[in-house]
């Protein structure tokens, strides 16, 4: 009897968490960052959110050090936080892959940061190979995404950086290829 009660409470808690996440997604701001969201910084100094990312380092799927993020500066970057257990993340990855195909020749880089363990990510990528690099952010990925403006801490979360290294666009929730195309068209990087 006690086990059934625990399972029942776990189900109720899970449903409440899912409902809260959906409400958070509906109320999160998206789109081009305004002056209240990111402070323009001279090219020699980065805003605190930008510095948090550019000074970070990540692991490869084999848990070896991935190149430091600062080595990606100089070109615009689309950064996507995702996890294998996140249904909206899984749904958006093919569109981010298509974005990579369309915009790599125009100077855009794409990096996926998996907020997940290496084994499930390797298994997922064996089934759905991506053409852009994926690194492991682990549990610290949530903290980093919060520093970049993900106040709700939800997934997926996507941030675009200018070639100068500053966040210029962000979205909590699944992105779509058309909105990524519009972002590139409206933002001069």
N, C-alpha and C positions, 0 to 999 in steps of 0.2 A: 504494500500500500504506500509506503513512504517513497519508494522509487517512482511510482506513478505521479505522486504529488510533485516531486522534484522535476520530473519531465514536463509536467503541466506548467509549472512556474517558469521553467526554462523556455518553453514555447511562448508563453505570454511575454517574457522579457525580450525574446528575439523579435517578436512582432512589434513591441514597443520601440525597440532600437531601430528596426527597419522603418517604422513610421516617422520617427524622429529624423532619421537620415533623409527621408523623402522631403519632409518639411524644410530641413536645412537646405537641400538642393534648390527648392522652389524660391527661397529667400536670398540666396547668395547672389551677389552682383557678378556680372560677367562683362566681358568686352574690353575695350580700350581703357587703359588706366588713366584716371584723371589726376589732376595735380594733388589731390588729397590722398591718392593711393601710392604714388611713388614720387620721390623727390628727384628732380633732375640733378645730376652731379657732373662736375667737370670730368673730362676723360681720364684724368689721373686718379680720381677718387670715385669710388662706387657707393651707391646708397647701401644702407645696411642689408635690405633684402637681397640685393644683387651680390654683395660681398659674401653673404651666407652661402649662396650657391657656388660662386666661383672659387671659393676657398675650400670647398668640400672635396672629398675623394670617395670613390665607390669601389665595389668589387665586381669582378667579372662573374659569370655563371660558374666558373671553376674556383671561385673565391680567391682569385689573385687580384692584386691591385689594378683597378681600371685607371686609365689615364686621368690625371687630375682635371677637374672641370675647367680650370683656367686655360687649358690647352685648346678648348673649343671657342675661346673668344676670338673676335675678329670677323665673324660671320653671324648672321642671324640664326637663332636656335629656337626650335620648338621642343620644349621639355614636357614629357608626359609622365605623371605618376600613376601607376596602375598596379593591379594585383590579379592573380589567376582566379581568385575566389570572388572577384567583383564583376557581376554580370554586365553592367554598363561599360566597364573597362574593356572586357572581351569583345563587346559589340563594336566599340569605336576603333579598335586597333587596325582592322583592315582599311578604314578611312584614313587613319594617320599614316599607314603604309603607302596608300595612294598619294597622300600629300607629299611624302618623301619622294616618291617617283616623279611627281610633277615639278617639285620645286628644288630638288637637289641641284639641278643644272642652273638654277637661278641664284645659287649661293646659300640656300637654306640647309641647315643641319637639323637632324631630329635625334633626340636621345630619349629612350624609354627608361624610366627608373622604376624597377619592380619593388614594391613595398611587400616583399614576400620572401620566402626561403628559396634557396637555389634549386632544390629537387623539383618542386612543382613548376617552377619557371622553365627549367630545362624540358620537362615533359610537355608543357604547354607549347613551347616553341618548336618542339619536334612535330607537333600536330599542325601548328599555324606559324610557319617560318615568317619572320619579319626582315625586311631589307635594311632597316636602320638598327644601330647598335642598342643593346639593352644591357643595363648594368643593375646591380643590386643595391637598393637603398636600405633594405632591411627595415627595422622598426624606427630607425632614425629618419627615415623618409617622411614620416608623418610630421615630425618636428620641422624638418626642412621645408615641407610644403606649407606649413603654417607661417613660417618666416617669410615665405614668398606671397602671402596673402590669402591662403586657404584657412580662413578663420574657423570654419566648421570642422576641418580635419578630415573631410570626406574624400572619396575616390570615385571616379577618376578626377584628376586635377591637372590642368595644362597651363603652361606659362610660355609666352613667346618673349625672347630677348632680342634687343637690337644688336647690331654688330659691335656697338660700344659696350655691351654687356648689361644694359639696364632692362628690367621687365617693362614690356610695352603692351601686353595683352595677357589676360588670364581667364580661365573658366573652370568652375567647379561643375562637374557633370560631364556626360558624354559630349564630345565634339562631333561635328559633322564636316565632311569635306567641303561643302559649299561655304560654311561659315569660316573655315580656315582660308579658303580662297579669298573671301571678302576681307578678312583680316590683312592678308598680304597686300591686297589692292588698296586698302585705305591707310595703311601704315607705311611710311617711308623709312626703310631701315638703312 
